[in-house]
Amino acid sequence: MSQIINIVEPTLTSEAGHCFSFVSSLCQADQKTRFILWGNHLSSLTLPAKNVELKKYFFRKIRKIQSFFLYKKLLATQEKILVSTAGRVDLAVFDWVSKGVIPPNKVYFYFHWINDSHKKIARLKQLAIKQPNLVILGPTDSVVKVFQEAGFKQAHLVPYPVSAVVSKNPAQATPFSRVWFAGAARQDKGFDKVVDLIEHVGNLGIDIPFTLQTSSDHFGKYDAETKADIARLKKLTYAHLQMCADTLSTEAYSRLFIGAICIQPYRTADFADRISGVTLDALSAGSPVVTSAGTWIARQVERFDAGIIVDTTSPEHLLAAIKKVIAEYKYYSEKAVTAGQTLQDEHSANHLANVILANNI
């Protein structure tokens, strides 16, 4: 009988965003395992493989209460559990609903990032003593170190899995086609800087094609600043702008990287050591990256010379970087292809699958 892995992702509603990419790449890494995805009750996604079952379970406003009952139910089974976008609350709830020490190789938490405040670290230390068998996984050393220092014996670095779609389609260097802002429109991702840039380019009378995703992160919600930026963007008369407000299929999203310059003016404070799935997608598709200095993204760009790093995200600096990449697009695209080939191996979903399915840590 094949293993059953329950993947809990309350925000999973469609193919948009990297929560789907994350779970999809894992599910496709092992066709012999049965996966059960516990997603949002409005989920409309296409299942990534025949070995996957979707449970439309979570309601946004009561998802924390629902998680209590779901975790209690799943702990009573012989099945494994992965919380694919974990938070401290998930650790606490599992401890709360358990009848004692949770057994080894039962529950796995993937923390994409974490804020290591002293008050919260004290609580983590208590949980590490009470539940020594919880397996904590993270994409960077800084994330894993927080849990190791809190006392978790099973805290391990596991690379963030690259999209299964882009990894199946080897990239080739192609001519320049567009500047591409991919992913949710958010302030920490510098969406306001991109709007400033397009306004600046329009005022200069320069003809550079831009394509922007203006979709929200989850549940169709934007913060007030991003709403204002989108309204400002719609008022611009720049003729070379394409906005993608609707959810893109995985294939349509991937195609937009071909011949593109992926612009990521992300906030350094938020992404200093935080993995970007967009960066992995871009380089895997042979798309050079323009990004902010001091970020994990910048370290990948510098490592492979696969784009330009800017010290400031002013419109003038971003435009200068874009112009340089356009002028030498063949060179930077070839560097991005090389980067993508390396990163697809380093960030293969097989690494995560080996940890969860084979207990290979």
C-alpha positions, 0 to 999 in steps of 0.5 A: 500500500502506498504512503499517504501524505496530507498537504495542508495549504489553507490559501490554495485556491487556484494555480496562481501563486507559489503555494500551488507551484510548491505543492505541485512540484512535490506531488509530481516528484513521486507518482507512487505516493498518494497526496491529499491537498487540504485547500480553500473551499473555493479551490478551482485548480487543476490537479497536478497528477492522478495521485492527488486528491483535493479536499475543498476544506478551509474557509478564510475567516475560520481557517484557524479553528478548522485547522484545530479539528483537521490536525486532530483528525489527521494525528489519529491516522497513520498518514503523514502531514506536511504544513507547506506554508507553516507558521508558529500557530501551526506548531502550537495547535499540533501540540495542543491537539496531540495526546502526548508526544507526536511520533517521529516522521509524522508531521513536517512543517515548511517555514518559508521565512520567520521573524525571530523575535525574543518573545516568540523564541521563548515559546519555540523553546518550550515547544521543542522540549514538549514535541521533540519529533516535529520536523522543521524544514526551511529554505535558508540557513537563517530560517533553520538556525532559529529552530535549531537554536530553539532546541528542535533536533529535527530542523533541516535545510531543504531547498525551496522546490522549483516549479515543476512546469519550468523544470520540464521545459529546458530554457534557451536564450531568446531575443528580448520581448518585454520587461515582466513583473511577475507574481502578486502586486505587493508593496514588499515586492516593490510594486509601487517602484514598478509603477513609478518606473513605467510613469518615468519611461512614459514621460521620457517617450521610450518604447519598452514593452512592460507586462505586469501581474496585478493580481492579489496574493490571496482571496482577492485582497489588496492593501490600501497602498497597492490599490492606489498604485493600481489606480495610478497605473490605470490612469497612465497612457503608456501604450506599451503596457499590458496588465494581467489582472486575472489569474494566469494558468501555470503555462501562461505564467511560464510563457511570459518569462520567455524573452523577458527581463524579470524585474524584482525591486523587492524590499531588502529588509523583507527579502534579505534571506528570503527565497523568491519562487519568481527568481527560480522561475525566471532563471529556469526560463532563461530570463535575466533579473533586475533586482535590489541589492542585499537580497537573496535574489541579488546573490543568485544574480551575482553568482551567475552574472544573470542580470543587474543589481541596483543599489536604489530602486529609483526609476532612473536606476531601474531604467538604466539597468533595464537598458543595459540588459536589453543592450546585451540581452543575448549575454544575460539570457545565456547566463540566466539559462546556465543559472536555471540549469544549476538551480533546477538541480539544487532546488529539485522537488526531489530533495523535499520528497526524499525528506518527507517520503523516505525520511532521508535527512 
